[in-house]
Amino acid sequence: MDISQNLTYVKQEIKKTAGNAGRDPDEIKLVVVTKEKPANVVKEVLEAGVKSIGESYLQEAVFKMELLSDFGIEWHMIGHIQGSKANRVAALFDYIHSVDRLEIADQLNQAAQDLNRVLPVLLEFNLSGEPTKYGWRAKDEKDWERLAGDLETVMEMSNLEINGLMTMAPYYEDPEKARPIFRKLRKLRNFLRGRFEEHDLPELSMGMSGDYHVAIEEGATILRIGSAIVGSRT
Ligand SMILES: *Cc1c(COP(=O)(O)O)cnc(C)c1O
């Protein structure tokens, strides 16, 4: 298990895949997901040159933040956020990928206001229709008009900087099957861009260890990669 070697490999793959797709690899950001891994693994990732770290659980992240406070880490919250934890999430994380419902958007916005900060966030969508996945449900394009109506309040929240969209594809043996999901996120982004002209929504956070090549081909600007770099979670 050599994190530095895995990272080198993944970075090469990103570069190659982006190049073949006619994209600039420098416009694709890599967030290394270290959930369920100890702090020394995060440290190894940092030493290998990545400062953007993704975590899913507040308690676990706080523990690592305290141990690694000197390293200038950019902490990304990628997991579902309970309402009771919105204040702490808003205070501790640099970037939030998982704004998945109106209620949490409102709580994070309030918290950010109290902290006197503007929080960079992404809106999470459920495009597969899987009941176990979080996010605004947007599988059926005929629902998008209504969805845009629901999102209007969120788009106007003054302490959230809404940078784009996030999704998680189902797990498939064949990553090619994730392509329609990623393509749909881009299409949804373009739709929302048309509806909210003051929001450019440049970021698409999509692609994990099993499907990041396809995500790059479909326009991902942020990849959230865990196991391919830090090993599988048991
Ligand atoms: C765990 C997780 C990842 C990383 O998954 P890997 O398959 O280990 O790369 C990415 N995004 C989210 C939201 C996750 O929960």
The ligand as an SDF file (V2000), in Angstrom:
LIG
                    3D

 15 15  0  0  0  0  0  0  0  0999 V2000
  -16.5900    7.5470    0.0190 C   0  0  0  0  0  0  0  0  0  0  0  0
  -16.9650    8.5860   -0.9420 C   0  0  0  0  0  0  0  0  0  0  0  0
  -16.1590    8.8750   -2.0570 C   0  0  0  0  0  0  0  0  0  0  0  0
  -14.9000    8.1110   -2.4080 C   0  0  0  0  0  0  0  0  0  0  0  0
  -15.1990    6.7950   -2.7840 O   0  0  0  0  0  0  0  0  0  0  0  0
  -14.0740    5.8070   -3.3730 P   0  0  0  0  0  0  0  0  0  0  0  0
  -14.8580    4.8040   -4.1290 O   0  0  0  0  0  0  0  0  0  0  0  0
  -13.3430    5.2450   -2.2110 O   0  0  0  0  0  0  0  0  0  0  0  0
  -13.1930    6.6130   -4.2560 O   0  0  0  0  0  0  0  0  0  0  0  0
  -16.5530    9.9060   -2.8800 C   0  0  0  0  0  0  0  0  0  0  0  0
  -17.6720   10.6260   -2.6430 N   0  0  0  0  0  0  0  0  0  0  0  0
  -18.4650   10.3730   -1.5960 C   0  0  0  0  0  0  0  0  0  0  0  0
  -19.6800   11.2060   -1.4020 C   0  0  0  0  0  0  0  0  0  0  0  0
  -18.1430    9.3520   -0.7130 C   0  0  0  0  0  0  0  0  0  0  0  0
  -18.9520    9.1150    0.3170 O   0  0  0  0  0  0  0  0  0  0  0  0
  1  2  1  0
  2  3  1  0
  2 14  2  0
  3  4  1  0
  3 10  2  0
  4  5  1  0
  5  6  1  0
  6  7  2  0
  6  8  1  0
  6  9  1  0
 10 11  1  0
 11 12  2  0
 12 13  1  0
 12 14  1  0
 14 15  1  0
M  END
$$$$
